[in-house]
């Protein structure tokens, strides 16, 4: 079959129609053997043609009778032709022979051999380049960089470039989107002229855009709510009547409301027409989830033992997506089987979204803890209350009032009681493409915590900063290099007059693997380990995805805890190294890491095994 028919955007520009598929007649299974012959030594295009062919992809399964095989072959004419067009090949030919006869000419009830012999021959033909690539009524340069859209010329829609069909389609989308970003919600392609000149192996493409009127938001109405307040939900979209239309606003609104976790499905539906006043009404259609949910989870390492946790949450308490969540956790199982030596945590968190602005949440929590570590045993009640604000897709901040009372028992200082009250401020920048399995982007976070300790009457100030970076390369970012650095400092009284949980420790699955959780600290003359007033950590990982579901990791972690506010590195930096296995799932990778301490000391394990969900960082 000659590939001299050119159909794009559903319009036949020249040539004859491809043969239509006949109604399939199901019969006995029809086995077949298939060979694909490409009349060119370009292995790239040959691979794409094989990937497009269902005859090839289904070659190990019989067709549904002779009619099924013929139908599959006829479908391949269009699929292979589309592949040639996508590579800028408009003068190729395609022949599909079944038992020596062209599939396009076979009747559905034709008699075939068992197995049938199928030969697909493709002559790709010459490359076609753009002679003309024009956009009529192109959008003006945007006044804001946030409204910028990729230039079609930079995407290959320019004279002299290979005239791939996908390039033309993308140019149309970009030309329309450029107008939409500047408030023209109903911009569309008014005319397209695409002609291939086979005598010169060139394509002339001219796209005309109709921007339509500039639009402003009309009233936002909500459909589908059962328990949630529809007027409040319309306010939470952030789309205010009279403001200029911007498709990015709808994207941000969808992301914001998805964070509420109260809807199974949600979508915006724009009105068909802009009204006489230039307003575009918006309808938000939702389907609610059940309000209550519970879950369980766990972690395990050979050093820290088994941890099991559970939660129960009501995600629409008073009709405005208020969330009440109860958490409970038991850890340290396996290190000991004595219940009084386990680590426990129980508490509740209340979150009210949409305080002052749609991107501001109020959160309050109260937790009780009994934490049994090698360095100390902590029994405490802690409360927090404050606000979280999302400035944009990548930047967020928190401000919380935090206070609590705690009793600590350790071998170095004995039993001590503390009562603290302070304000925590956190600023986070996160541009990672996937928080649980990042392949590119950055994560930066800085936290400041000035507080007052009442038992000893001391003010203090704690600060931490962490940076993570990811660099992916290879096909689909198959290889990823990841790095992490964390620094911390604590000013104020001596270590003896500071709560141990405010001091810095290192070690464990999210810190320095190969060492126990919070087992890296400041050694004392009596041989104990206490927390320090400075911290420095670093990690490096090399990740490779072996298959679609299996990944391997090699890593090195390092950590230092110092007695002074500024790290002096008088103590040795502790280093752990190891390898990991990742089972990749839609919820994130399941992690198995095996690490050894490179400078093992008395009390350190010889090897550590860690299991969890998500990458280590």
C-alpha positions in Angstrom: 0.0 0.0 0.0 1.6 3.3 -1.0 1.9 5.8 1.9 1.0 8.8 -0.3 -2.2 9.6 1.6 -1.7 12.4 4.1 -4.2 12.7 6.9 -3.6 15.0 9.8 -5.9 16.5 12.5 -8.7 14.3 11.1 -8.6 16.0 7.7 -7.8 14.2 4.4 -5.4 16.5 2.6 -4.7 14.3 -0.4 -4.6 10.6 -1.4 -7.1 7.8 -1.0 -8.6 6.5 2.2 -7.0 3.6 3.9 -9.1 0.4 3.7 -11.8 0.2 6.4 -11.7 -2.7 8.9 -14.5 -5.2 8.4 -16.6 -6.5 11.2 -14.7 -9.2 12.9 -15.9 -12.7 12.6 -14.8 -14.8 15.5 -13.6 -18.2 14.5 -11.0 -20.8 15.6 -7.7 -19.3 16.9 -5.5 -18.3 13.9 -1.8 -18.8 14.6 0.6 -16.8 12.5 4.3 -16.0 12.0 5.3 -12.5 11.3 8.4 -10.8 9.8 8.9 -7.0 9.6 11.3 -5.8 6.8 12.3 -2.2 6.8 14.0 -1.0 3.6 16.4 1.2 5.5 19.3 0.7 7.9 17.9 3.2 10.5 17.5 1.0 13.6 15.7 3.8 15.4 12.8 4.0 12.9 12.7 0.2 12.6 12.3 -0.1 16.4 9.5 2.5 16.3 7.7 0.6 13.5 7.9 -2.7 15.4 6.6 -1.0 18.6 3.6 0.4 16.6 2.6 -2.9 15.0 0.1 -5.0 16.8 0.9 -7.9 14.5 4.4 -7.8 16.0 3.5 -7.1 19.6 0.8 -9.9 19.6 3.0 -12.3 17.7 3.1 -14.9 20.5 -0.8 -15.0 20.8 -3.1 -16.4 18.1 -5.6 -14.0 16.4 -9.3 -14.5 16.7 -9.7 -16.5 13.6 -8.8 -15.5 10.0 -11.0 -12.4 10.2 -9.2 -11.3 13.4 -5.8 -11.6 11.8 -6.9 -9.7 8.7 -8.5 -7.0 10.9 -5.3 -6.7 12.9 -3.3 -6.3 9.7 -5.6 -3.6 8.3 -5.2 -1.7 11.5 -1.4 -1.9 11.2 -1.6 0.0 7.9 -2.8 3.1 9.8 -0.5 2.6 12.8 2.6 2.2 10.6 1.6 5.1 8.5 1.1 7.3 11.5 4.6 6.2 12.7 6.1 7.2 9.4 4.4 10.6 9.6 5.7 11.1 13.1 9.2 10.7 11.8 8.7 13.1 8.9 8.4 10.4 6.3 5.5 11.2 3.9 6.6 9.3 0.8 6.9 5.8 2.1 5.1 2.6 1.2 3.6 -0.2 3.3 2.9 -3.7 2.3 1.4 -6.4 4.5 1.2 -9.8 2.9 -0.7 -12.7 4.5 0.3 -15.9 2.7 1.5 -13.9 -0.2 -1.6 -11.8 -0.6 -2.1 -8.1 0.3 -4.1 -7.9 3.5 -6.0 -4.8 2.2 -7.4 -7.0 -0.6 -8.4 -10.0 1.5 -12.1 -10.8 2.3 -12.8 -11.3 6.0 -13.7 -14.9 5.4 -10.6 -15.7 3.4 -9.0 -19.1 4.1 -5.5 -18.9 5.6 -2.7 -21.3 6.2 -2.1 -22.6 9.8 0.0 -20.9 10.8 -0.4 -18.0 8.4 2.8 -16.4 7.1 2.7 -12.6 7.5 5.4 -10.3 6.0 5.3 -6.6 6.7 7.5 -4.5 4.3 8.0 -0.8 4.9 9.9 1.5 2.7 10.1 4.7 4.9 10.9 7.0 2.0 12.8 10.3 2.2 12.7 12.8 5.1 10.4 15.8 4.6 11.4 19.2 5.9 9.4 22.3 6.6 9.5 24.8 3.7 7.0 27.0 5.4 6.0 26.8 9.1 3.8 29.8 10.0 1.4 30.8 12.7 -1.1 33.5 11.8 -2.5 35.6 14.8 0.3 34.5 17.1 -0.1 35.7 20.7 2.0 38.7 21.7 4.9 38.4 24.1 3.5 37.9 27.6 3.9 40.6 30.2 4.5 38.1 33.0 7.0 35.2 32.8 4.4 33.0 34.5 2.3 33.3 31.2 5.2 32.3 29.0 4.7 29.2 26.8 7.3 27.3 24.8 8.0 28.8 21.4 6.9 26.4 18.7 10.0 27.3 16.7 12.2 26.0 19.5 10.1 22.7 19.4 11.0 22.2 15.7 8.2 24.1 13.9 10.5 26.2 11.7 11.7 26.1 8.1 14.4 23.6 7.5 13.4 21.3 10.4 12.1 17.8 10.0 8.4 18.0 9.4 7.2 15.5 11.9 3.4 15.3 12.3 3.7 15.5 16.1 5.6 18.8 15.7 2.6 20.3 13.9 0.2 19.1 16.5 2.3 20.5 19.3 2.7 23.8 17.5 -1.1 24.1 17.4 -1.4 23.4 21.1 1.3 25.9 22.0 -0.2 28.6 19.8 -3.6 28.2 21.5 -2.1 27.9 25.0 -0.2 31.1 24.5 -3.5 33.0 24.0 -5.2 31.2 26.9 -2.3 32.2 29.2 -3.2 35.8 28.4 -6.9 35.4 29.3 -8.4 34.2 26.0 -10.1 31.1 27.3 -11.8 30.2 24.0 -8.8 30.5 21.7 -8.9 27.9 19.0 -7.4 26.9 15.6 -9.5 28.7 13.0 -7.7 27.2 9.9 -4.9 24.8 9.2 -3.3 24.3 5.9 -0.7 21.4 5.6 0.5 20.3 2.2 3.3 17.9 1.3 5.2 18.5 -1.9 6.5 15.1 -2.9 8.6 16.5 -5.8 10.7 18.5 -3.4 10.3 16.4 -0.1 9.0 19.5 1.7 5.9 20.4 3.8 4.1 23.7 3.9 2.3 24.3 7.2 0.2 27.4 8.0 -1.8 27.5 11.3 -4.3 30.3 11.9 -5.4 31.0 15.5 -8.7 32.7 16.5 -8.0 34.1 20.0 -11.6 35.0 20.7 -12.5 37.5 23.4 -10.6 38.0 26.6 -12.4 36.3 29.5 -12.9 37.1 33.1 -14.1 34.7 35.8 -17.8 34.5 36.2 -19.5 32.9 39.2 -18.1 29.6 40.4 -20.8 27.0 41.2 -20.2 23.6 42.7 -22.1 20.3 41.8 -22.0 16.9 43.5 -21.4 17.8 47.1 -23.2 15.7 49.8 -21.6 16.7 53.1 -19.3 19.6 52.3 -20.3 23.2 52.1 -20.5 24.1 48.4 -20.2 27.9 49.0 -17.0 27.3 51.0 -15.7 25.0 48.4 -16.3 27.6 45.7 -14.3 30.1 47.8 -11.5 27.5 48.2 -10.9 27.4 44.4 -9.5 30.9 44.7 -11.3 31.9 41.5 -12.7 35.4 42.1 -15.4 36.8 39.9 -14.1 39.6 37.7 -10.5 38.5 37.7 -8.8 37.7 34.4 -9.0 34.1 33.3 -5.7 32.1 33.6 -5.6 28.3 33.1 -2.8 28.1 35.7 -5.4 29.3 38.3 -7.5 26.3 37.6 -4.5 24.0 37.9 -3.5 25.5 41.2 -7.1 25.3 42.5 -7.3 21.6 41.5 -4.0 20.9 43.4 -5.1 22.9 46.4 -8.4 21.0 46.7 -6.8 17.7 46.1 -4.8 18.3 49.3 -8.1 18.3 51.2 -8.3 14.5 50.4 -12.1 14.6 50.5 -13.0 13.9 46.9 -12.8 10.8 44.9 -13.0 12.8 41.6 -13.1 16.5 40.8 -13.0 18.6 37.7 -13.6 22.1 36.4 -16.0 22.7 33.6 -15.9 26.0 31.7 -19.1 27.4 30.2 -19.4 27.0 26.4 -19.6 30.8 25.8 -18.2 34.0 27.3 -21.2 36.2 28.3 -21.9 39.7 27.1 -20.0 41.1 30.0 -16.9 39.1 29.2 -17.5 36.7 32.1 -16.9 33.0 31.9 -18.9 30.9 34.4 -17.1 28.0 36.0 -18.6 24.8 37.3 -16.7 22.6 39.7 -18.0 19.0 39.7 -17.0 16.7 42.6 -17.6 13.3 43.9 -17.0 12.9 47.7 -15.1 10.2 49.5 -16.4 8.5 52.6 -15.4 10.8 55.5 -13.7 8.2 57.7 -10.6 6.3 57.0 -8.0 4.2 58.8 -4.7 2.7 58.0 -1.7 0.8 59.2 2.0 0.9 58.4 5.4 -0.2 59.7 9.1 0.0 59.5 11.8 -2.5 60.3 15.6 -2.6 60.8 17.8 -5.2 62.4 19.2 -2.5 64.7 16.0 -0.7 65.8 13.6 -3.5 65.6 10.0 -3.5 64.3 7.7 -0.4 64.4 4.0 -0.7 63.9 1.7 2.3 63.6 -2.0 3.0 62.9 -4.2 5.9 62.3 -7.9 6.9 62.1 -9.0 10.0 60.4 -12.3 11.9 59.9 -11.6 14.2 56.9 -14.7 16.4 56.9 -15.6 16.9 60.5 -17.8 20.1 60.3 -18.5 20.3 56.5 -15.5 22.4 55.5 -12.9 19.6 55.2 -11.8 19.9 58.8 -9.6 16.9 59.6 -9.3 15.1 62.9 -6.7 12.3 63.0 -5.7 9.9 65.8 -2.3 8.2 65.6 -0.8 5.4 67.6 2.7 3.8 67.3 4.7 1.0 69.0 8.4 0.6 68.1 11.4 -1.3 69.3 9.8 -4.7 69.0 12.5 -7.3 68.6 15.2 -5.3 70.4 13.3 -6.4 73.5 10.0 -8.2 74.2 9.4 -6.3 77.5 6.4 -3.9 76.9 7.8 -1.4 79.4 10.9 -1.0 77.1 9.0 -0.4 73.9 8.7 3.1 72.4 5.1 4.4 72.3 3.4 7.4 70.7 -0.3 8.3 70.8 -2.0 11.6 70.0 -4.4 13.6 67.9 -4.1 16.3 65.2 -6.8 18.7 64.1 -6.5 20.6 60.9 -8.7 23.4 59.6 -8.0 24.3 56.0 -8.8 27.7 54.4 -8.1 30.0 57.3 -7.8 33.6 56.0 -6.8 32.4 52.6 -7.5 29.2 50.6 -3.7 28.3 51.0 -3.5 28.8 54.8 -4.3 26.0 57.3 -4.6 26.0 61.0 -3.2 22.9 62.8 -3.2 21.9 66.5 -1.9 18.6 68.0 -1.4 16.9 71.3 0.9 13.9 71.7 2.1 11.7 74.5 5.4 9.8 74.0 7.5 7.2 75.8 10.7 6.9 73.8 13.3 4.3 74.9 16.6 4.9 73.2 20.2 3.8 74.1 21.0 7.4 75.0 18.0 8.2 77.2 14.4 7.3 78.0 11.9 10.1 77.4 8.3 10.4 78.8 6.6 13.5 77.5 3.4 15.4 76.5 3.8 17.9 73.7 1.3 20.3 72.2 1.6 22.5 69.0 -0.7 25.1 67.4 0.0 27.2 64.4 -0.4 27.9 60.7 0.9 26.5 57.4 0.9 28.6 54.3 1.6 27.6 50.7 3.0 30.6 48.8 3.2 28.8 45.4 3.7 25.3 44.0 7.3 25.1 45.4 7.5 27.4 48.4 5.7 26.9 51.7 6.1 28.0 55.3 5.0 27.1 58.9 4.8 29.0 62.1 3.9 27.1 65.3 3.7 27.6 69.0 5.2 24.5 70.6 5.4 23.6 74.2 5.6 20.5 76.4 6.7 18.8 79.6 9.1 15.9 79.6 11.0 13.6 82.0 14.3 12.1 80.9 16.3 9.2 82.4 19.9 8.6 81.3 23.1 7.2 82.7 25.0 10.4 82.4 22.7 12.9 84.2 20.1 10.7 85.9 16.5 11.8 86.1 15.7 15.4 85.0 12.4 17.2 84.3 12.0 20.0 81.6 9.3 22.3 80.5 9.7 24.2 77.3 7.8 26.8 75.2 8.8 28.3 71.9 8.0 29.2 68.4 9.0 27.1 65.4 9.4 28.7 62.0 10.0 26.6 58.9 10.5 27.6 55.2 10.5 24.8 52.6 11.3 24.9 48.9 10.5 21.7 47.0 10.9 21.4 43.2 11.2 17.6 43.2 9.2 15.8 40.4 8.2 13.1 42.9 8.6 13.4 46.6 8.8 9.6 47.2 11.1 8.8 44.3 12.6 12.0 42.9 14.6 11.9 39.7 15.2 15.7 39.4 14.7 18.9 41.4 15.7 20.3 44.8 14.5 20.2 48.3 15.6 23.0 50.7 14.4 23.5 54.2 15.4 25.8 57.0 13.9 25.7 60.6 14.4 28.1 63.5 13.2 27.4 67.0 13.8 29.9 69.8 12.5 28.5 73.1 12.5 29.0 76.8 13.2 26.2 79.3 11.4 26.9 82.6 12.8 24.3 85.1 16.4 25.8 84.7 15.3 29.2 83.5 17.3 29.2 80.3 16.5 30.7 76.8 17.9 28.8 73.8 17.9 28.8 70.0 17.9 25.8 67.7 18.3 26.0 63.9 18.6 23.4 61.2 19.1 23.6 57.4 18.8 20.7 54.9 19.4 20.5 51.2 18.8 17.6 48.8 19.5 17.5 45.0 18.6 14.9 42.3 20.0 14.5 38.9 18.5 11.9 36.5 19.9 10.8 33.2 19.5 8.1 30.6 16.3 7.0 29.0 13.4 8.1 31.2 15.9 9.1 33.9 16.8 5.4 34.5 19.9 6.6 36.4 19.7 9.0 39.3 22.4 10.6 41.4 21.0 12.0 44.7 22.7 14.0 47.5 21.8 15.3 50.9 23.4 17.7 53.3 22.1 18.7 56.8 23.5 21.2 59.3 22.3 22.1 62.8 23.3 24.3 65.6 22.0 25.0 69.2 22.9 28.0 71.3 22.1 28.5 75.0 23.0 26.8 78.2 25.2 23.8 78.7 24.2 20.3 77.5 23.3 19.3 81.1 20.6 22.0 81.2 19.0 21.2 77.8 16.4 18.6 77.1 18.1 15.7 75.4 15.5 15.6 72.6 16.5 19.2 71.7 20.1 18.1 71.3 21.4 16.6 68.1 21.9 12.9 67.5 22.6 11.0 64.2 22.2 7.5 63.0 19.4 5.3 61.6 17.6 4.8 58.4 17.0 8.4 57.5 20.4 9.6 58.8 23.6 7.5 58.9 22.7 3.9 57.9 24.8 1.2 59.5 24.3 2.8 63.0 21.4 2.6 65.4 18.7 5.3 65.5 20.1 8.4 67.3 23.1 6.4 68.5 25.7 8.8 67.1 26.4 11.6 69.6 29.0 13.0 72.0 30.9 10.4 73.9 31.5 11.2 77.6 34.3 10.2 80.0 32.1 7.6 81.5 31.5 5.9 78.2 28.0 7.2 77.6 26.6 8.8 74.5 24.8 12.2 74.9 23.4 14.6 72.4 25.4 17.5 71.0 24.9 21.2 70.1 26.0 20.9 66.5 25.2 18.5 63.6 26.6 17.8 60.2 25.3 15.0 57.9 25.8 14.1 54.3 24.5 11.3 52.1 25.1 10.3 48.5 23.2 7.7 46.5 23.5 6.2 43.0 20.2 4.7 41.9 19.5 2.6 38.8 16.1 1.3 37.6 16.9 -2.3 36.4 13.3 -3.0 35.3 10.0 -1.2 35.5 9.6 -2.6 39.0 13.1 -3.2 40.3 15.8 -0.7 41.3 19.2 -0.9 42.8 21.0 1.6 45.0 24.5 2.2 46.3 25.0 4.7 49.1 27.4 6.4 51.5 26.2 8.3 54.6 28.3 10.4 57.0 27.4 12.1 60.2 29.1 14.2 62.9 27.7 15.4 66.3 29.7 18.0 68.2 29.6 19.3 71.8 30.0 22.9 70.7 27.5 25.2 68.9 29.8 25.4 65.9 31.2 22.0 64.7 34.8 21.7 65.5 35.1 18.1 64.2 37.2 17.1 67.2 35.4 13.8 67.1 35.5 11.4 64.2 33.0 11.6 61.4 31.0 8.4 61.4 30.5 6.8 58.0 28.2 4.0 56.8 28.0 2.5 53.4 25.8 -0.1 51.7 23.5 -1.2 48.9 19.8 -1.3 48.6 17.0 -2.9 46.7 13.9 -1.0 45.6 10.5 -2.5 44.5 8.8 0.3 42.6 5.1 0.7 43.2 2.5 3.4 42.4 2.7 4.5 46.0 6.5 4.8 46.0 9.3 2.3 46.2 9.5 -0.3 48.9 13.0 0.1 50.3 15.4 -2.5 51.6 18.9 -1.2 52.6 21.8 -3.2 54.0 24.6 -1.0 55.5 27.8 -1.5 57.5 29.5 1.0 59.8 33.0 1.8 58.3 34.4 2.9 61.7 32.6 0.5 64.0 33.1 1.0 67.7 31.9 -0.9 70.8 28.1 -1.1 70.8 27.8 -0.4 67.1 26.2 -3.2 65.0 28.3 -5.1 62.5 25.5 -4.7 59.8 22.2 -2.9 59.6 19.1 -3.9 57.5 16.4 -1.2 57.0 13.0 -1.7 55.4 10.6 1.2 54.6 8.5 2.9 52.0 9.9 5.6 49.8 13.6 6.5 49.1 15.8 7.2 52.1 15.7 10.9 51.1 
